[in-house]
């Protein structure tokens, strides 16, 4: 199996679309992580009872964030995908945040995207068009999820597709620099 983290992301800036690999499907308590060395998905942890992923969660291949991992994306879709599914996504914004573990603070932003094949979210082009209550719940999920893993997740702000696109461009450059 090829290295999914190095697959082409098919980034199309004018449409703000790219490929995303799903690691953890919506509604799951199991957190899966893609293991580049073994080229498999590994069980990365278990969320506490009552806590599950509100939407599919994955990464943009051929990118790197400030934490050294591919850029994270939460994907709004009508139905959960499966682990390892390749999904075409329109990026609509970013939740910017820092994560602290054992005193070390790292930027760990979360892109927000909409599956191109979605009836329920098909008209959403900007994070500002997502229900504010839903966004608050997604942010609270990230805070609670990190707390359950001994980390602090501090929200810094929400930004639209222009800022998200700039982060993807930066992530592509960081990926190529590391090669």
Beta strands, then each sheet from edge to edge (+ up, - down):
strand 1: 17-24
strand 2: 30-35
strand 3: 40-46
strand 4: 56-60
strand 5: 71-76
strand 6: 86-101
strand 7: 104-107
strand 8: 110-115
strand 9: 152-160
sheet 1: 7+ 6- 1+ 4- 5+ 8+
sheet 2: 2+ 3-
sheet 3: 7+ 6- 9+
end
